[in-house]
Every structure is written in structure tokens, then in C-alpha cells.
Amino acid sequence: MAHRAQTIVADTLIASGAFVLAYLLSSARVEAGGDSVADLKMAQHAIIYTGLAATFSIIFRRELSPWRYVSIPDALVLARTAILTAGVFLLAAFVIDRAEGLPRSVLAMAVVFQMVGSMGARIARRALHEHALETFAPLKGAHDRASQAPSLLLIGPPALADTYLRDAGRRPDRPWTPVGIVSPDPRDVGQQMRGVCVIESMAKLDEALADLRRWNRYPRAVLFLEEPGRLRGLTADQLGRLKNDGIRLLRLPSIVELAHQGGMNLVPMRDISVEELLAREPIELDREAVGALIRGRRVLITGAGGSIGAELCRQVASFEAGHLSLLDFSETSLFEINRELAETWPALSRAAVLCDVRNPTRLEQAFATERPDIVFHAAALKHVSMVENHPCEGVLTNVVGTWNVAEAAKACGAAQMVLISTDKAVDPSNVMGATKRLAEAVIQAQQWSPGATRFAAVRFGNVLGSAGSVVPIFKSQIDRGGPVTITHEKMERFFMTIPEAAQLVLHATATSAEGDQGNARLFLLEMGKPVRIMDLARQMIALSGRAPGKDIEIEITGLRPGEKLTESLLDETERSIPCAPKVMEVVSASALRVTAAHLMELEALAQRGEVDAVRAGLFDLVAQIRGEKPTPAPNLRVVAGGDGARASG
């Protein structure tokens, strides 16, 4: 209250001083000379004016706006206060004595002086708060000018540059000295943001760097104010040359990362990863719906140590889950994600469960102990070549494991279960894709079986930066000096980032909680155009600062067994309907409802290691699901039961 009172008193004194100064400078005062009667009337008028100014300051709550954060809306309110004070004062003066002895010029000058005084005091306070005077060259000594921080070039819209410069100006350490701004819009060239000039547009980035080198201001680092994928005209060759010159590529933290910071006063920056430079514009899904679903609930994630599983753990933790269960068969991966969560979210209730999804008994025990409300099933064998050579393992983990997780989820009363699938499940030509297509059918069959659990599946494209994906493989090959190997020069794939993949899973969970429970729901992300792997390899080589085909060779090795040139997101028997921005739901008319009897036979073959029989049986089931051949047992249906015979005709 004392601080607010000081603000009101200061504004009142400024208004009083403005009125007195205006009177002293008026022509009537000069003509009257030292007339004591006129001076007495001036004092009376000044008291009335001051009282009105104090009243309007209180009415407009000016004491609630800190001076160090003054802005244009504050200036408009100050102007309104001054004008209303003068207007009401003039009305009061006419009522009292018809404004006798009040020069008309006093009111006009008083309004101006009051506005200038009030705003000037606030601007001075903000300048002190943001250390603005420290950047004023005449006030700096030769030593201060010689010991400036490393130079920094800003790339992005001027509005974002202004925000960054304002926030950075409040920091006492000043780790960087901005030397220029490069804007996506050529019309911005020549403008200044807090003393930093927009020197060029994005299309002329090379010219801007040449100018800075000529001025001896060549940057030590480049800060991207937007995601590099959103900046038109920015090429991989340019970024590669920057890195080759030893320039650090930096960006501001994302919204998710800012949630773990202490606010916007500090502006931490970190290096941009190669995956982010290659990714398309990221997709942000409905966080409010996901937060309402996750907050306070018990969540279990299988495959928690994998790339997608670990990111799911992070995002679920950020949504304040009531309890998080991490289930994985890899001891090392489980230890790492559990340790990360313990350090990042120490207050989060969690449990690490070392368990194999192939073991139904152990799985049901774990689910009964953890009692999850929501289950995310990310555990799978995903490498095409490995599963192609080991089809029995692929069936046991991807198909039987999915059935086991679904049964355990129903047994413990989980409200929802979501399966992580892949675009390779569409018209599969390899064992991994076939196992995932059968896993989707398992989820659909489970929805028709007794129980209150809702089931859904999410179909992904390739995930940038995930373990064993093409990006880290190319990066490793480039670091070794090449060659970069691709299987076919015309190969194309859909790509998405790990955070996008995790967001889609969470969104599918929130969406599947609504609507009809009659069918399991299958979701996919609108992923734009596929990316040519050859182009991806060339971009990554350029990003490293080297020339494709010259410094680093690209070698064509030929297609591997089961590999396709292109992938599709929809099968011939499927169609998609929009269900949210950038998200589609797949409508499928499966010709076969998978039962426990189908899986028991396939599991028995896999347990005996009959590779050819497993492969034939797997693709035979997939063909029936897709309607390519008649179903031998169309009347089979799932009924409640144990691990024994769970089907009836």
C-alpha cells in the first residue's frame, strides 16, 4: 500500500507542477507581473487541479502499473487522465467564479506538461530497469567499448527481435552483443529495433554476412527467433557454411521448455539440432484437452525407454499426471528415463517396472499393482531389416505383446489404451509392417470384447531423430567422413518429429475418450508431402559444411528385403475424415475380426521357431484383414476367459 501511495503522490505532484509551470509561462502571468491577488487565485486553481489529478489517478488505478514496465497503453491512460483533469477543472472553475483570472493557455500547456512529466518519469524508470543507458556510447569508456560480449546476429521478424532485445536488456550479464537483424520481409530493411538495425532480408543473408565481415562485426553466433523451417529462403547450404565458419547456431527455448524455466527474464539459448533444421513446420495440438485428460490420472507407458516412449513420459509428466508407471524390458533404457524424470520432475509419483510384454502373467501382475487409468503401448520391435530376419520375434513382441497388454488393461479396469502403429502397416510388404497391421486388428477386436476399456491406435510416419532412424545414421556416416548410404535414389518417406509423435498419441487419447465406444479408433497426422531420402542426405551433408558428392560421397546400396520405395498413410480399404486440425481419423472396414484362436496358433508357430510358417501365417491373416481372400472362420468372436481357449464359434 505504501508503494501504491507513493505512485499516486508522485503523479499528483507532477500534475501540480505542470499546472504551476503552465501558469508561470502563460502570457497573462507576464502581463500581471507580481500581482498577489492573481497569485492567490493561481494557488487556489492549482489546489483544485491537483485534487482532480489525484482523483483521476485513483479512479484509473495508475498505482497498479509498475513504472519499470511502462508501455503504450499506459501512455494512453496517462493522456486520458490529463485531459479529463483539465476538462473537469475547467467546468469546476466556471461553476465557482466563471473561471475569472484563469488564462486559457494554462489548461492547454498544463495537459501537455502533465503528460510529458508523467510519461517521462516512467520512461526514465524503465530505462534504468533495462540498463538502457549502459548502451549509450558517450557514457561508455574506451575500456567498456573494447570489452563487449561476442557479436550475435538475429534472424527472424522484427517483432520477435524487439521482444528478445527487451528481455535480454534486463539481464545484467549480457552474454551477447546484437550486431544486426535479418528479416524474412524485405520491407523491414533499414528499420531499427532498440538500436539494432535490420540490415538485410533473408534472401540476401550472404550479403548481410559479407557486410558484417567488412565492418569487422562478423557474428560469433546466429540466433533464430523462429523455427528455421518457418524462415523462407533459408537453405541447408547457408546453414552449412555458417557452421563451417565456426558460427554457433542458436534458438530460443520452445513453449514446452519455457515451462521449466523461471520465466522470461532469463533467455537461455541452446544449439539447434540437425533434426530441427530438417523438420517441417511443427504442429501444435490441443493442449487443454490433453491436460484435462492426463492431470491427476494414473498413466502407464510400455516401451518407456524408447524414443517415443521416453518423450511420452516427459509430456505426461509435464501435464501433472497423478502417477506414472514406466514399463520396459531394457534395463539400461528404463534406468535412464527413470533417472531423467527423477531429476526433472522430482515431485512426480512414478514407478519403474522391468517387464516383458510377451509374459502375460507378469504383465497382469504389474498392471494390477500399478492400476493405470490410461495405457500407452509403445513397446515394439521396429527395425524393418531386423524383424524381417527374425519374424518369430516380431510376432511375439508386436502382435502377441499387444494382445497381452490389451488383456491386462481390461483386467485392471483401465479406461483407455492407445497403440503406437506405423505407416508401414499400410499394404505391408515386410514382416514388421504386417505385425503392426495385425496389432491394429487386435486393438479393433479388443474393443468388441466385453469390458469398459476404450481402445485406439495412432499411425506414424518416420520419426526424425529416433533411435536407429535415418537421421542419426546419416549423421554418424557424415561424422566418419562418408560415404552416406541410401538404398534407392527415388525412395521417399513421411517424417515427423519426436514431440509431434508424442503429441499425436496424447491427442488420440483425448479424442478417443469422446464419442461412440463401438469401434476402436485409428488416427494419423496430416504429414504433408513425403521427403526424398536422397534430398535428405544432401541437405545433411550441406548442413555439416561439406559438399555432397565432393567432400562426402553418396552410395546407392539397393533395396533391402521387404523395403518399399514409397509409403502410404491409407490402405485401399480405408478412408480418412478430419477430426481435429492436422489430425485425421481412419475409417476401415476390416474383413476379419481377430480372435484369440488366430493368435494362439500364430504364437505356437513362433514359439517353435518355424520361420516360414510364421511368415506365411502372418501375411495370410493380414490378407484376410484387408479382404484379399475369404475368411476361413467368419463367425469367430472373442468372449471372456482366461489364457486358455478364448474363442467360440
C-alpha positions in Angstrom: 0.0 0.0 0.0 2.9 2.3 0.8 4.4 1.7 -2.7 1.0 2.4 -4.4 0.6 5.6 -2.3 4.0 6.8 -3.5 2.9 6.3 -7.1 -0.3 8.4 -6.5 1.6 11.1 -4.7 4.2 11.3 -7.5 1.6 11.6 -10.2 -0.2 14.3 -8.1 3.0 16.3 -7.6 3.7 16.1 -11.3 0.2 17.4 -12.2 0.6 20.2 -9.7 4.0 21.2 -11.0 2.6 21.1 -14.6 -0.2 23.5 -13.7 2.1 25.9 -11.9 4.7 25.8 -14.7 2.0 26.4 -17.3 0.7 29.4 -15.3 4.2 30.9 -14.9 4.8 30.6 -18.6 1.4 32.0 -19.7 1.1 35.5 -21.2 -1.4 36.6 -18.5 1.2 36.0 -15.8 3.7 38.1 -17.7 1.2 40.9 -18.0 0.1 40.8 -14.4 3.7 41.0 -13.1 3.8 40.2 -9.4 0.1 40.8 -8.6 -0.6 38.9 -5.3 -4.3 38.5 -5.9 -3.6 36.8 -9.2 -1.0 34.6 -7.5 -3.6 33.7 -4.8 -6.1 32.7 -7.4 -3.4 30.7 -9.2 -2.7 28.8 -5.9 -6.4 28.1 -5.5 -6.7 26.8 -9.0 -3.6 24.7 -8.5 -5.0 23.1 -5.4 -8.3 22.2 -7.3 -6.3 20.9 -10.3 -4.1 18.8 -8.1 -7.0 17.3 -6.3 -8.7 16.4 -9.5 -5.5 14.9 -10.8 -5.2 12.7 -7.7 -8.8 11.7 -8.0 -8.4 10.5 -11.6 -5.2 8.7 -10.8 -7.0 6.7 -8.2 -10.0 6.1 -10.5 -7.8 4.8 -13.3 -5.7 2.7 -10.8 -2.4 4.1 -12.1 -0.7 2.8 -8.9 -1.1 -0.7 -10.2 1.1 -0.2 -13.2 4.8 -0.5 -12.3 6.9 2.3 -13.9 9.6 -0.1 -15.0 7.1 -1.9 -17.3 5.5 1.2 -18.9 4.1 0.7 -22.3 1.9 2.5 -25.0 -1.4 1.5 -23.2 -0.1 3.2 -20.1 0.7 6.4 -22.1 -2.8 6.4 -23.4 -4.3 6.2 -19.9 -2.0 9.0 -18.7 -3.1 11.2 -21.6 -6.8 10.4 -20.7 -6.1 11.3 -17.1 -4.5 14.6 -18.0 -7.3 15.6 -20.5 -10.1 14.7 -18.1 -8.4 16.5 -15.2 -8.2 19.7 -17.4 -11.8 19.3 -18.6 -13.3 18.8 -15.2 -11.2 21.6 -13.7 -12.4 24.0 -16.4 -16.0 23.0 -15.6 -15.4 23.5 -11.8 -13.7 26.9 -12.4 -16.8 28.1 -14.3 -19.1 26.9 -11.6 -17.1 28.6 -8.9 -16.3 32.0 -10.4 -16.8 31.6 -14.2 -13.0 31.0 -14.4 -12.2 34.6 -13.6 -8.4 35.2 -13.8 -7.7 31.8 -15.4 -5.7 32.2 -18.7 -7.0 29.7 -21.3 -3.4 28.9 -22.4 -2.7 27.5 -18.9 -5.0 24.5 -19.4 -3.5 23.6 -22.8 0.0 23.8 -21.5 -0.9 22.0 -18.2 -2.2 19.0 -20.1 1.0 18.7 -22.2 3.3 19.3 -19.3 1.4 16.7 -17.2 1.5 14.1 -19.9 5.2 14.7 -20.6 6.1 14.7 -16.9 4.2 11.5 -16.0 5.4 9.6 -19.1 8.9 10.9 -18.9 9.3 9.8 -15.2 8.1 6.3 -16.2 10.4 6.1 -19.2 13.4 7.1 -17.1 12.5 4.4 -14.6 12.2 1.8 -17.3 15.5 2.9 -18.8 17.2 2.3 -15.5 15.5 -1.1 -15.1 16.6 -2.3 -18.6 20.1 -0.8 -18.3 19.4 1.3 -21.4 21.8 4.0 -20.5 24.7 1.5 -20.5 24.3 1.1 -24.3 24.6 4.9 -24.8 28.1 5.3 -26.4 29.0 8.7 -25.0 28.5 7.4 -21.4 30.9 4.4 -22.0 34.6 4.5 -21.6 37.1 3.1 -24.1 37.6 0.0 -21.9 33.9 -0.7 -21.8 33.6 -0.4 -25.6 36.6 -2.7 -26.1 35.3 -5.5 -23.8 32.0 -6.1 -25.5 30.4 -9.6 -25.4 30.7 -11.8 -28.6 28.6 -10.5 -31.5 25.2 -12.0 -32.3 23.2 -11.9 -35.5 19.4 -12.1 -35.1 17.3 -13.9 -37.8 13.6 -13.5 -37.7 10.7 -11.0 -37.8 11.4 -7.5 -36.2 8.6 -8.0 -33.7 10.3 -11.1 -32.2 13.7 -9.3 -32.4 12.2 -6.5 -30.3 10.9 -8.9 -27.7 14.3 -10.7 -27.4 16.2 -7.4 -27.2 13.9 -6.1 -24.5 14.2 -9.3 -22.4 18.0 -9.5 -23.0 18.4 -5.9 -22.0 17.1 -6.7 -18.5 19.9 -9.2 -17.9 22.9 -7.8 -16.0 25.5 -10.2 -17.6 24.8 -9.5 -21.3 26.4 -12.7 -22.8 25.9 -11.4 -26.4 26.1 -8.1 -28.3 23.5 -8.0 -31.1 25.1 -6.6 -34.3 22.1 -6.8 -36.7 18.8 -8.3 -37.7 18.0 -10.3 -40.8 14.2 -10.2 -41.5 12.1 -12.5 -43.7 10.4 -9.4 -45.2 12.5 -7.1 -47.5 10.2 -4.2 -46.5 11.7 -4.2 -42.9 15.3 -3.4 -44.1 16.5 -0.2 -42.6 14.3 -0.2 -39.5 15.8 -0.2 -36.0 14.7 -2.3 -33.0 16.1 -0.9 -29.8 19.2 0.4 -31.5 19.8 -2.7 -33.6 19.3 -2.3 -37.4 17.6 -4.6 -39.8 20.5 -4.9 -42.3 19.1 -7.3 -44.9 16.3 -9.6 -45.8 16.5 -13.4 -45.7 17.1 -13.7 -49.4 20.3 -11.7 -49.0 21.7 -13.4 -46.0 25.1 -13.9 -47.7 25.3 -10.2 -48.5 24.5 -9.3 -44.9 27.3 -11.6 -43.6 29.7 -10.0 -46.1 28.8 -6.6 -44.9 29.3 -7.6 -41.3 32.7 -9.0 -42.1 33.7 -5.8 -43.9 32.6 -3.8 -40.8 34.6 -6.1 -38.6 31.3 -7.2 -36.8 31.2 -10.7 -38.2 28.9 -12.7 -35.7 30.2 -15.4 -33.4 26.7 -16.8 -33.3 23.3 -16.7 -35.1 20.1 -16.7 -33.1 17.0 -18.0 -34.9 13.9 -16.1 -33.5 11.6 -18.6 -35.3 12.0 -22.3 -36.1 14.4 -22.5 -39.1 11.8 -24.5 -41.1 9.5 -21.4 -41.0 12.0 -19.0 -42.4 11.5 -18.7 -46.1 14.7 -18.5 -48.2 16.9 -20.2 -45.6 18.8 -23.1 -47.2 20.8 -26.0 -45.9 23.8 -24.7 -47.8 23.7 -21.4 -46.0 23.4 -23.1 -42.6 26.2 -25.4 -43.5 28.5 -22.5 -44.4 27.7 -20.8 -41.1 28.6 -23.9 -39.2 31.8 -24.4 -41.3 32.8 -20.8 -40.4 32.6 -21.7 -36.7 29.3 -19.7 -36.1 27.1 -21.2 -33.4 23.5 -21.8 -34.4 21.2 -20.9 -31.5 17.5 -20.6 -30.9 15.2 -19.5 -28.1 13.6 -22.2 -25.9 10.2 -23.6 -27.0 7.0 -23.1 -25.1 7.4 -26.6 -23.5 10.9 -25.8 -22.4 9.9 -22.4 -21.0 7.6 -24.3 -18.6 10.7 -25.5 -16.8 12.4 -22.1 -16.7 11.9 -19.4 -14.1 10.1 -17.1 -16.5 11.1 -14.8 -19.4 13.6 -12.6 -17.6 16.3 -15.0 -18.5 16.6 -16.0 -22.1 18.6 -19.3 -22.2 19.7 -20.5 -25.7 21.0 -23.8 -26.9 22.4 -25.2 -30.1 19.9 -26.1 -32.9 19.9 -29.8 -33.7 20.1 -31.2 -37.2 16.7 -32.7 -36.9 15.1 -29.3 -36.2 16.7 -27.8 -39.2 15.3 -30.5 -41.4 11.8 -30.7 -39.9 8.8 -29.1 -41.4 6.7 -26.6 -39.5 5.7 -28.2 -36.2 2.1 -29.0 -35.4 0.7 -27.9 -32.1 -2.3 -29.9 -30.9 -5.0 -29.1 -28.3 -3.1 -29.0 -25.0 -6.1 -28.0 -22.9 -8.0 -31.2 -23.8 -4.9 -33.3 -23.2 -4.2 -31.6 -19.9 -7.8 -32.2 -18.8 -7.4 -35.9 -19.6 -4.0 -36.5 -18.0 -3.9 -34.3 -15.0 -4.3 -36.3 -11.8 -4.7 -39.7 -13.6 -2.6 -42.8 -13.3 -0.7 -43.4 -16.6 1.3 -46.5 -17.7 3.7 -46.4 -20.7 5.1 -49.6 -22.2 8.4 -49.2 -24.0 9.1 -46.2 -21.8 12.8 -46.2 -22.5 12.4 -45.9 -26.3 12.4 -42.7 -28.3 8.6 -42.3 -28.5 8.0 -43.9 -25.1 10.5 -41.5 -23.3 9.0 -38.4 -25.0 5.6 -39.6 -23.9 6.9 -39.9 -20.3 8.2 -36.3 -20.5 5.0 -34.9 -21.8 2.7 -36.9 -19.5 4.9 -35.7 -16.6 4.6 -32.1 -17.8 0.7 -32.5 -17.7 0.9 -33.3 -14.0 -0.2 -37.0 -14.1 -1.2 -38.4 -10.7 1.2 -41.4 -11.1 3.4 -42.5 -14.0 4.4 -46.2 -14.5 7.4 -46.8 -16.7 7.4 -50.3 -18.2 10.3 -51.6 -20.3 12.3 -54.8 -20.9 15.6 -52.9 -21.4 17.2 -52.4 -18.1 19.5 -49.6 -19.3 16.8 -47.6 -21.1 14.4 -48.0 -18.1 17.1 -46.8 -15.7 17.9 -43.7 -17.9 14.4 -42.4 -18.3 13.6 -43.1 -14.6 16.7 -41.1 -13.7 15.8 -38.2 -16.0 12.3 -37.9 -14.6 13.6 -38.0 -11.1 15.9 -35.0 -11.8 13.4 -33.0 -13.9 10.1 -33.8 -12.0 11.2 -34.8 -8.5 7.7 -34.4 -7.1 6.2 -36.8 -9.7 4.8 -40.1 -8.3 6.3 -42.8 -10.5 7.4 -46.4 -10.6 9.8 -48.2 -12.9 8.7 -51.7 -13.9 11.1 -54.1 -15.6 8.8 -56.4 -17.5 8.4 -58.1 -20.9 5.1 -57.6 -22.8 5.5 -61.2 -24.0 4.9 -62.5 -20.4 1.1 -62.2 -19.8 1.3 -63.4 -16.2 4.0 -60.9 -15.2 2.2 -58.2 -17.2 -1.1 -58.7 -15.4 0.7 -58.6 -12.1 2.3 -55.3 -12.9 -0.9 -53.8 -14.2 -2.8 -55.0 -11.1 -0.1 -53.3 -8.9 0.0 -50.0 -10.9 -3.7 -49.8 -11.6 -3.4 -47.4 -14.6 -6.3 -45.3 -15.9 -4.6 -44.8 -19.2 -2.2 -47.1 -21.1 0.2 -46.1 -23.9 1.6 -49.1 -25.7 4.9 -48.1 -27.3 6.8 -51.3 -26.8 7.7 -52.9 -30.2 10.4 -54.2 -32.5 10.5 -51.5 -35.2 13.6 -52.0 -37.4 12.4 -53.4 -40.7 15.6 -55.4 -41.6 15.9 -57.0 -38.1 12.3 -58.1 -37.9 12.5 -59.3 -41.5 15.3 -61.6 -40.4 13.6 -62.6 -37.2 9.8 -62.9 -37.9 9.1 -65.1 -34.9 10.4 -62.4 -32.5 8.4 -59.7 -34.4 5.2 -61.7 -34.0 5.8 -62.5 -30.3 6.5 -58.8 -29.4 4.4 -56.8 -31.8 1.3 -59.0 -32.1 1.1 -61.3 -29.0 2.6 -58.5 -26.8 -0.2 -56.1 -27.9 -2.8 -58.7 -27.1 -1.2 -59.3 -23.7 -1.2 -55.5 -22.9 -4.8 -55.1 -24.0 -5.9 -58.0 -21.8 -4.0 -56.7 -18.8 -5.5 -53.2 -19.4 -9.0 -54.6 -19.4 -8.3 -56.8 -16.4 -7.2 -53.9 -14.2 -10.1 -51.7 -15.3 -8.0 -49.1 -17.4 -10.2 -46.5 -19.0 -8.2 -46.3 -22.2 -5.4 -47.9 -24.1 -3.6 -46.4 -27.2 -1.4 -48.4 -29.5 1.6 -46.9 -31.4 1.5 -48.1 -35.0 3.3 -47.1 -38.2 2.6 -46.2 -41.9 4.4 -49.5 -42.8 1.2 -51.2 -41.7 -0.5 -49.9 -44.8 -0.4 -52.6 -47.5 2.6 -54.2 -45.7 5.4 -55.7 -47.8 7.6 -56.6 -44.8 7.2 -58.6 -41.6 7.4 -55.5 -39.4 4.6 -53.7 -41.2 2.5 -56.9 -41.2 2.9 -57.4 -37.5 1.8 -53.8 -36.9 -1.2 -54.2 -39.2 -2.2 -57.3 -37.2 -1.7 -55.3 -33.9 -4.1 -52.7 -35.2 -6.6 -55.5 -35.9 -6.0 -56.8 -32.3 -6.9 -53.4 -30.9 -10.1 -53.4 -33.0 -11.1 -56.8 -31.8 -10.4 -55.9 -28.2 -12.9 -53.1 -28.5 -15.7 -55.5 -29.4 -14.9 -57.8 -26.5 -16.5 -57.4 -23.0 -15.1 -54.6 -20.9 -15.2 -50.9 -20.4 -11.8 -50.1 -21.7 -11.7 -47.8 -24.8 -9.0 -48.7 -27.5 -7.3 -46.5 -30.1 -4.3 -46.6 -32.3 -2.0 -44.0 -33.8 -0.3 -44.5 -37.2 3.0 -42.7 -37.6 5.4 -41.9 -40.4 9.1 -42.0 -39.8 10.2 -40.1 -36.7 13.2 -37.7 -37.0 15.9 -38.4 -34.6 14.5 -41.6 -33.1 16.9 -44.4 -32.2 18.1 -46.2 -35.4 16.2 -43.8 -37.8 17.8 -42.4 -40.9 18.9 -39.0 -39.5 21.2 -40.3 -36.7 22.6 -43.0 -39.2 23.4 -40.3 -41.8 24.9 -38.1 -39.1 27.2 -40.9 -37.9 28.3 -41.6 -41.5 29.0 -37.9 -42.2 31.0 -37.6 -38.9 33.1 -40.5 -40.1 33.7 -38.8 -43.4 31.3 -40.9 -45.5 30.1 -42.5 -47.6 26.4 -41.8 -46.8 24.4 -44.9 -47.9 20.9 -45.0 -49.2 19.1 -47.9 -50.7 17.5 -46.2 -53.7 17.8 -42.7 -55.2 13.9 -42.4 -55.6 13.0 -43.6 -52.1 10.5 -41.3 -50.3 9.3 -41.2 -46.7 6.9 -39.2 -44.5 8.7 -37.6 -41.5 7.6 -36.1 -38.2 9.4 -35.0 -35.1 9.5 -36.9 -31.8 7.5 -34.2 -29.9 4.9 -34.3 -32.7 4.6 -38.0 -32.4 4.1 -37.9 -28.7 1.5 -35.1 -29.1 -0.4 -37.1 -31.6 -0.6 -40.0 -29.1 -1.9 -37.7 -26.4 -4.4 -36.1 -28.8 -5.6 -39.5 -29.9 -6.2 -40.5 -26.3 -8.2 -37.3 -25.6 -10.2 -37.8 -28.8 -10.9 -41.5 -28.3 -12.4 -40.6 -24.8 -15.2 -38.9 -26.7 -18.0 -40.3 -28.9 -19.1 -43.8 -29.6 -17.4 -46.7 -28.0 -18.5 -49.2 -30.6 -15.2 -49.3 -32.6 -11.6 -48.8 -31.8 -10.4 -45.5 -33.4 -7.3 -45.1 -35.6 -5.7 -41.7 -36.0 -3.0 -40.3 -38.3 -1.3 -37.0 -38.7 -1.6 -34.9 -41.8 2.1 -35.0 -42.7 2.3 -33.0 -45.9 4.4 -34.2 -48.8 6.9 -37.1 -48.4 10.6 -36.3 -48.4 13.1 -37.9 -50.8 15.8 -39.6 -48.9 18.4 -38.5 -51.5 17.5 -34.9 -50.8 17.6 -35.5 -47.1 21.1 -36.9 -47.4 22.3 -34.0 -49.5 20.8 -31.5 -47.0 22.5 -33.1 -44.1 25.9 -33.1 -45.8 25.4 -29.4 -46.7 24.5 -28.7 -43.1 27.8 -30.2 -42.0 29.6 -27.6 -44.1 30.7 -30.0 -46.8 29.7 -30.6 -50.4 27.6 -33.7 -51.4 29.4 -35.8 -53.9 32.7 -33.9 -53.4 33.6 -33.9 -49.8 31.2 -36.7 -48.8 30.1 -39.4 -51.3 26.6 -40.8 -51.5 26.4 -44.6 -52.2 23.4 -46.5 -53.5 23.2 -49.9 -51.9 19.9 -51.3 -53.4 16.6 -52.1 -51.8 16.6 -54.5 -48.8 14.1 -57.3 -48.4 10.6 -56.0 -47.7 11.5 -52.4 -48.3 9.3 -50.1 -50.4 10.2 -47.1 -52.4 7.2 -45.1 -51.1 4.9 -45.4 -48.1 1.2 -44.6 -47.8 -0.9 -43.4 -44.9 -4.1 -45.1 -46.0 -4.8 -48.6 -47.4 -7.1 -49.2 -50.3 -9.9 -50.4 -48.0 -9.6 -47.2 -45.8 -10.6 -43.6 -45.9 -9.9 -40.7 -43.7 -12.1 -38.0 -42.1 -10.8 -34.8 -40.4 -11.4 -34.9 -36.6 -9.1 -32.0 -35.5 -6.7 -29.5 -37.1 -4.0 -31.5 -38.9 -5.4 -34.8 -37.5 -7.5 -37.4 -39.3 -9.4 -40.4 -38.2 -9.1 -43.6 -40.4 -12.3 -45.4 -41.2 -11.7 -49.0 -42.1 -13.9 -52.0 -43.0 -11.9 -55.0 -41.8 -13.0 -58.3 -43.3 -11.7 -60.3 -40.4 -12.2 -59.9 -36.6 -9.0 -61.2 -35.0 -9.6 -63.6 -32.1 -7.5 -65.4 -29.5 -7.7 -68.5 -31.6 -5.9 -66.8 -34.5 -3.2 -65.5 -32.2 -2.7 -68.8 -30.3 -1.9 -70.7 -33.5 0.5 -68.0 -34.7 2.1 -67.7 -31.3 2.7 -71.5 -31.2 4.4 -71.4 -34.5 6.6 -68.5 -33.4 7.5 -70.2 -30.1 8.7 -73.3 -32.1 10.7 -71.1 -34.3 9.0 -72.1 -37.6 10.1 -69.1 -39.5 8.5 -69.9 -42.9 5.2 -71.0 -41.3 5.1 -67.8 -39.2 5.7 -65.6 -42.2 3.1 -67.4 -44.2 0.5 -67.4 -41.4 1.2 -63.7 -40.7 0.7 -62.5 -44.2 -2.3 -64.8 -44.6 -4.1 -63.1 -41.7 -3.2 -59.7 -43.0 -4.6 -60.6 -46.4 -7.9 -61.7 -44.7 -8.0 -58.4 -42.7 -7.6 -56.4 -45.9 -10.3 -58.5 -47.7 -7.9 -60.0 -50.2 -9.0 -63.6 -49.5 -12.1 -65.2 -47.9 -12.1 -65.6 -44.2 -12.0 -69.2 -43.1 -13.8 -68.7 -39.8 -16.0 -65.6 -40.2 -18.2 -66.4 -37.2 -15.4 -66.4 -34.6 -15.9 -63.9 -31.8 -14.0 -63.0 -28.6 -15.5 -64.0 -25.3 -14.4 -63.5 -21.7 -12.0 -66.0 -20.5 -8.5 -66.8 -19.2 -5.3 -67.6 -21.0 -6.8 -70.8 -22.3 -9.4 -71.2 -25.1 -10.7 -67.7 -25.6 -12.9 -68.1 -28.7 -16.1 -69.7 -29.7 -17.7 -70.3 -33.0 
